[in-house]
Amino acid sequence: MGIRVYLPDVRNFNYMEYYIYGFHQLLKEGKIDSLKMEFKTGPRPGFIFKEKARTAKSCSILTRGRIGKISSPDNWYNLEVDISDGHIHRNGIINILDTPWDFGSISDFKSADIFFKCQYPSSFKSGLVPLSDCASIKIDTPIMEEAKKVRPLMLGRPLSRQMDMSIDEKLLKRMCTLRNCRKSRKFNLLAFLGMARDDINIACTHHPHLKRAAVAEWIIDNIPKSKVVFRKPSQAKFMEYYSDRLRQTSPILPISDSRYFSWCFNSYSTINITGLRGSIPFRIVDSFLTGMCLFSDDFYVDWYHKLEKDKDYLSIGKLGYYNLNEIEISESLKILKDHIENVATISNDLRECREYSFNKYYSPSAVAEHIIHETLSS
């Protein structure tokens, strides 16, 4: 008997689609023998139609129908994974909660043999998550008591959002073709920033939303051929920082994936300013998927294969939650401006090593293989 993967509840496939598709690819490549997926019914179950997947061996069961009517479970942020190879059987959890120090349900955590944290704090082994030079968040004691079961993973992203593996496959093939195309791109920099809901007030820190607003306005003035998209604040306390200039960059209509990716594929680079309690956004994996080089402040979290400076991203120093007297924003902006002057060359020079990193570590099938290996060897 070979490797068998069972996903007992994939209702929240939207956020978990990257990992689910990775398992599907391993099945298609003959690297696992079976993949079984199920939806658990909730208080508002939808109409589910099942059909056999057209892949080798035994994959149950892709879903069609009114997916939007299916209720999310209370622990929507966890994807349970049962893996066996005929000799060893282990159960794991993939946790996608944005907050690095939040591990969700303690009972779920304790029940798992292995726990993959997509937003794994770089300082996890210390039991603290430092956000600035004078502010740290303590990780709950029950987590640290079983710290050996916690593993870093990486943050994937929704793909087709339809739980249709054939559509996902076509989408990823199309992305591969576009990101490796050598044609010139329209924008030097895509700054897709904003002030998403972030209710947590952390003493002795300076909120990233304020840095994002200042940097976005600076980019408008100083970076030629930039595309700035600044989303409207969802909390009143940030409205005073939402200037008339930033309002002009905020699309009136919701931004579809196709529109967003069209900007990505037409940009040489993108920028990340860490927020949302120190988490990594979709934009990091998006830079790999679309061939943009990435400028980012220093990360608070690690992926299972640590993102490498000057290869996977170009550092612009500390920003995030650091206080203004702890950092030099002007120095970060100078680094960004210096790089942008040669961004087409930099993007082309980094293309090959970033493509290698994506295929070896960050693609859906690579991360799925890592999950299986770590789970069976835990």
Beta strands, then each sheet from edge to edge (+ up, - down):
strand 1: 4-7
strand 2: 34-37
strand 3: 48-51
strand 4: 58-60
strand 5: 62-65
strand 6: 78-84
strand 7: 89-95
strand 8: 114-117
strand 9: 120-121
strand 10: 128-132
strand 11: 135-138
strand 12: 150-152
strand 13: 189-194
strand 14: 226-231
strand 15: 269-272
strand 16: 293-296
strand 17: 301-302
strand 18: 314-315
sheet 1: 4+ 2+ 1+ 6- 7+ 8+ 12+
sheet 2: 3+ 5-
sheet 3: 9+ 17-
sheet 4: 10+ 11-
sheet 5: 13+ 14+
sheet 6: 15+ 16+ 18+
end
